[in-house]
């Protein structure tokens, strides 16, 4: 039964007061815009359903934009097409963008995608186990823990929770496995825990796994932390800042609509994933925020430096683009 569930979702695998939102569709940046088709790179995950929903609702059309979707297998695979200019923007987790900049690629975040919920009982990228002897993330020292990619977001958030629970993050044995393989390995006992992302959190839970830690709450209790985002290059943005201002507005409106209408997000998923309809109805959805301030990435940036994922502190005002830059 578990194997059947995993096969159904394999194609879906790639993971306080709100600030003032960007201007609505009647803003000056969209008033006299020439219609344009924008190439966007996506992977078939829940986060990007917002773009499909926004296109359906006319939020991009209101600003003279039609999105043409190009599907890749992971955020890293989309970077070359953005750097070459084949795609105007694409999707990735935020740590990958910071890593790319450190390696000399001039990527910039133009808008948030998914964020943590700020609810300790309803997290994203949770740590899941089956073994009843494991009570918290501190118990993972000396254990084998699955992450979808080494030296990236899953490793960072895992180490945050291990240290928060009093354990030594360097004492965890990391195992790089795809999300579907992690679920199977946890069930068979080949790994003791894994850092999940939906829909694999729900699949693992159905197979008897339980959550022992919510890393984002361990990092910043009660806060909503952006885990993924849409990015472009400094060159592309500088060549047409009006287009990217309109994209930013359209994404913000789409995000806000998605947050207020979760059933509309679920309705989009069959259009670009192979998820089981019954599973779609029970998925944990992330927070969809309309804006992202540079300082909101500080916690993940600090943790990435602390655990050696980044070699130096990124300049967050340069990582996140705003129309005033």
Secondary structure as UniProt FT lines:
FT   HELIX           2..9
FT   HELIX           10..12
FT   TURN            25..26
FT   HELIX           28..31
FT   STRAND          36..42
FT   HELIX           46..48
FT   HELIX           49..57
FT   TURN            58..60
FT   HELIX           61..63
FT   STRAND          65..71
FT   HELIX           75..84
FT   STRAND          89..93
FT   HELIX           94..102
FT   TURN            103..104
FT   STRAND          107..112
FT   TURN            120..121
FT   STRAND          127..129
FT   TURN            132..133
FT   HELIX           137..140
FT   TURN            141..142
FT   STRAND          144..147
FT   TURN            150..151
FT   HELIX           153..164
FT   TURN            165..166
FT   HELIX           169..171
FT   STRAND          173..176
FT   HELIX           179..188
FT   STRAND          193..195
FT   TURN            198..199
FT   HELIX           200..206
FT   TURN            207..208
FT   STRAND          210..213
FT   HELIX           215..219
FT   TURN            221..222
FT   STRAND          228..233
FT   HELIX           234..239
FT   HELIX           241..260
FT   HELIX           262..269
FT   TURN            270..272
FT   HELIX           277..280
FT   TURN            281..282
FT   HELIX           294..297
FT   HELIX           298..306
FT   TURN            307..308
FT   HELIX           316..319
FT   TURN            323..324
//
